[in-house]
Amino acid sequence: MPQKHLQRAQRALQSEHPLPALNELRRAWIVAPSRELATLVELLASHFDRALPEIPGKGRAMRDAWLDTAMHRRSHDLGLLLDALSRSTIPLLRKQFVELAAFAPDPRIAKPVLRVAMSYNSSEARAMQTAAYRLVAKSGDGRVLDAPITDESEEQDRFQKYCKKLEHPPALETKLTSIVGLLKQEIETLLAGPPSSAETLVHSDGDSERDAFLTDITRAPEDDGARQVYADWLQEQGDPQGLFIAMQYKALRSGKQSGKERKAERDAIREHGDSWVRPLDSVVDKPQFERGLFAGGRIHFSTEAQRASLLDHPLWNLVTTIDGCNESKLLLHCAQHSLRNLHSPDAQTIAAISKLPAPLPLAQLKSHLFDREKAEATFARTRRRYQDDHDKQMQEHAVSDIEHWRSIAKVGSLQALRVLDIETVYFRDDMDAADFDWLFESKLMRQLEALTIRNRANLLDLASFSAVLERTSLRRLTLAGYPKDFYNSPNYMNHANTACHVRWELDSMGTTLHMDWPFYRGELRRSWNGGRDMRDLLRGYLAGFARLRKGQVRPLKIVYTKNKSKVDLKRFAEVGAMIKGYFSPIELP
């Protein structure tokens, strides 16, 4: 109900805390987007606009300053960001509109965005205007429907297409008329006085209690009690994150979730996830949550200002999963706290993590292996065709990753590591287990439970890798390859443009073959580089199994990747004929 937000805003104004008052008014408008509440938000926001300095500079300097300000997602900065749009170029405007879409819905957004976007009338502005329409639709301000945004019927139709879910503002509820009138008087009294200093306004949040809870939690990330006390306090404040924390703890205790509960969790993350990660949301993509709080995602720093202001933020202490990060300092920091799952192509940083003095909780690791010597041998056969790619790879990998991996294999601080996933870069076409003797004979191998090796478009010798299971403590060995023919794949030229794959999972109980698009569509065509198709790849793998010692026959289960196409039983019969004699029994899907 908007009434509780309006009452909180009134108390905040009476306590001379205009910033929490602005946030409560904005929340009230989101619940009931009437014209009167939109006016209150705009009135109180003008108190900040007149006190805070404008975004300085022109060109690149202005762009960097604008992005550095926007990354904090602070409601009191929104007026400054919108005012600076008039100094932007068309390409920058498109990026700025995307950044503004990360803010919570606000009645201040739609009008200035449309005013700037419609000041351009050229084909190159079309993509920027599309971004503007999407932003306006997300802002939820139905006042833009009062009049056409342009005289051109085609462009007006395009605007209405993107904003078809917008509705005209509802009338203000009669019971709210009194408190809205009182709030308007208090804001006008505030505006009649002298402007407050910028420092006073920014630090008048009055949210010290929330900060105290988060400080306790980040100091002891594994303490469930502190999180649950915080959840109770949030629910008392009417904050949806309180219910979200309780929801995730319920699933953790029961070990299961209903479909309805999973949907509620996804909806909560989609609606509130960015705000729950702030101020890190400007560098975190697809945030993940555990026990109700931020726990990781893909991390990318774009500016030095982001590094300076965010690298030391205490919320990083809670991170358990990183799906990629371009800042080695942050990886080293997170590894010393809660990080358990890391995907990073930077073997040098992982080697540095392994040399930290204390044992770390890191349990799963995914990375790349670039062996310069083997890459040179591969490129020697294709240098003329792939000269540019060769030069780029050799420049980027001045030092072979293999030396870093030898250091990682000594374990060091990685005593909890149990799952390892390695993707090779430009290895030879028929890689076998001997290429990984540095790993199989290492101290690290004695503690691993699961190992995945991906050889991109090339084969792996199943016979030699299968023998590894017999002399190690591995529970599962996964080998993945991709046929060198994008052309016959229905994935070719789609949004992903990804190749098909064949993935073998070997364990003590048998073998599982995972196939993605096993036999394509229609007549097979050779790709321009004469690469293998999926059948060639299967024959190559089976030739390796033929070299296994006599009498060793493993059971096989074939799995067809879901949600790709209809299963073709004739194709599976063909697969069965190819592998007959190599495995027994064979289980088809």
Order of alpha helices (4+ residues) and beta strands (2+ residues): alpha-alpha-alpha-alpha-alpha-alpha-alpha-alpha-alpha-alpha-alpha-alpha-alpha-alpha-alpha-beta-beta-alpha-beta-alpha-beta-alpha-beta-alpha-alpha-alpha-beta-beta-alpha-beta-beta-alpha-beta-beta-beta-alpha-beta-alpha-beta
